[in-house]
Amino acid sequence: MAFVFVLIILLVLALFGAVHWYMWRRLVRDTTTGPGTARRVGAAVFIAGPLLFVAAMTAERGGAPFWLQQVLGWPGFLWLAIVLYLLLALLVGEVVRPLVRRVVERRSAPEAPAAPEAVGEREPVAVAAPDAVVGAGAGQAGAGAMEPVSEGEGEGEGEGAEGDGTPDDGSDATVTSAATSGAAASGPSRRLFVSRVVGGAAAAAALGTVGYGTYGVLRGPKVKRVTVPLAKLPRSAHGFRIAVVSDIHLGPVLGPGFCQRVVDTINSTQPDLIAVVGDLVDGSVKDLGPAAAPLAQLKARHGSYFVTGNHEYFSGVEQWVEHVRELGITPMQNVRTELPGFDLAGVNDVTGEDEGQAPDYEKALGDRDRARACVLLAHQPVQIHDAVDHGVDLQLSGHSHGGQLWPGNFVAALANPTVAGLERYGDTQLYVSRGAGAWGPPTRVGAPSDITVVELASRQA
């Protein structure tokens, strides 16, 4: 088993290295004329980037000093997002490259020279005899006065002297050679230009995408509103509003300022109840207690409730459950409470099985009155099947992040029955939030963060 694990790690590292070599080749080697400062800087970037990412992951998982996690987190995790979109942009560039090259060659091609006039046989040219010959004798004057000279006669003797001005065969060869060498010189120049155009466009697209996606996370989640009709909900509970927030992921990158924005957004919706459905933190209470402090400001008429996510089990779950309680939020560990109009239940995340804290649906739901509507808080969408078996009317979940980084939504769909939004499974409905924060890169593309206000609707109203 250990051998298989090591083999997988080596394969992942080899693939990661191959991706970086490809990007270096397209963005650095192909866009520079040779060894120099630009090429050295580019090589340094493509060496430092992956090293920072590995260092950031190692520091977070290994419990390095929190200040070091913060220093490495931003550049290391952002590099992962940049690599993803650089790779996608460059692959698109491979399709576009031949088209760009064709356009450049068409525009830079010289105009075809005009066809030379056809030259036929020349008429013999009459050349006057030299005076010396004329004066030699009158008898020969008539015969030697005019002598026909054939075309080309005496050309060898005329080189360098005044003649008809027509270049010889050697001159033609020189012109042809110069034109050929000029065309050859323009070939590499065109390739360099095309590589710079495609590489520059790919880099701009990738950096722009990551920049906008990071801005979207840091400015805080937006409010999304969903109405969910429940058949068993009494008219008295019609319009009951639950603010659902998941996957805040407080950590080395997202700190107290981000947490305060999340709290302010939740409170602005004036909900009846607040449900924090897991993955609140990525770190210990010692490091992140101050970052989570704004959660004490949450306000709802029927209180705030919390269930564990898989990341709580990586961060000291027992300490966080106790700390959440100190912040005024009620942990729901395989328990149920009766609220006016419906039951609210919460179960542990499936990751708790490894620590003897598995979700216990029988304990939370086994003895309830099934004539009452029931809302279940469970971090992962895969828990919906147990919810269906226990007659739950609505499950509220997170975990998937909606894929977070497109095309990650396709990968998320392989592991989650619902990636985001509201879907029905038999008589049970499942709502999955895309989450308020982000894990790894503080970036979202194609899956904007949200806080969802779920409004329960009675069919008797």
Phi, psi and omega in degrees: 000318179296324179296318179296318180298315179297320180297318179297317179299317180295320179295319179296317179295321178296317178295317179299317178294320180296321178298317181292323177296317179300316181292321177299317181298313184286323187264340183243299185296315184285348183252005178238154185276347180164183179305137181176188183298316182300316181292322179294319179296316179298317178297321179297321179296316183281353170265317183290323183304302180296327178295321178294321179296312179298320179296320180295316179296316181295319181296319181290314182286330184272000179070038178293163177310140188299325179297325179289321176300320179293319181296318184276336188297310184301300182292324183294311182285326176296326180300323180299317178294319180297318179299316181302311185278336170295315180298313180298318181294321180291325177294322173296322179298330178295329178284323184280332187308311180300325179293318178296318180298320181294319179296316181296316180295323180293321182284330183266356181293132179291152178292144180294132180295149179295143181292134180293151179292142179293134181249118179264192178286134179278150173288145175304136181262129179279125181245128180293139177292147178301153181301327184297324180288322181297321183283352184289329178182139183290336182292333182262358184298317183294323183282324186260004182297315180231127178235128178289135179242125180285155182297133177091350182289126178085012182295320181300324181281341185274356182297130178083349180255176178291131179210215183274356174081008180275126181292149181277182183298330179295321179294318178301318180296322180295316179297316180298319179296319180295318179296319180296315180294326178294318178295320179295323181291329182283343180299300178301326179296319178294318179298319179296318179297314180298317180297321179290322179295310182293315180296318179296319179294320179295315180296317180296318180295316181294312181294322177295319179296313180294320180298315180291321179294327177288319177301320180299324178286313187292332180286348178101159183288153174263160182271132176240139183240133181224135175258127182238111177283135177238127186296326185268357183287126180288162181299329181296336181260005179299130180087007178296129187249125178247120175274113183260123177229133180222163170051053176289323175055055171296137183187206180297334184260310180262113188244209185297325178297318178293317179300321180295322178296321178296314181298315180298321180294317179298312182297330181294340180276350180049060184281163173278333182207146178244130179242115176260105191258054167093167183054053178285325190221162171228071182159176186279163175298323180302316183277325190247002177306312178298325180292328181274354185306322180300342180297339177293346181271358181299137184227126175207148186299322181252016172092180181240142184228152186221136169238152183286150171246177182297329183287337175296329180282349173267353191238010182092074190297319183295319178296321182287324177298317179293320181292322177299319178298321179296333179279000178092013179254136183272116175289139180245090181254090180058048181226171179219147175227147180265126178247163177301111175102337181198167175263140174245123180235157177216141179233156178294162176287155182297337178296337180296346179302325182289344181243019179073021181233049182292156174296133182240094184288327180294320180293320184279330190232351191298320187254020184277164176277109185286357174282344178267147175293149181226131175247126183249131172262119180213129190298312189261138178300334182295346180282000183296329184293322175291326178296320178298316181297333183256015172071029178288141179273323182214128173250133177250125185221176175218237170078316189282338185062011185067015184099335178062301182240109178301137008266034179298340179297331178289324176290317179299327181293337178286335185252351184229135179296328175227129182274321179196149175097193187252128176220159182250137175234096185066234179269004183251136175256145180237126173245127181244120176278147175283349177095161183264331184247214181203148176252141183075239178298132177283057190219143174227135177226118180079004180213070184300145181291154181207158164241123187257130172263107179269117179259117180282136182237132178270137178281355177268352183282000000 
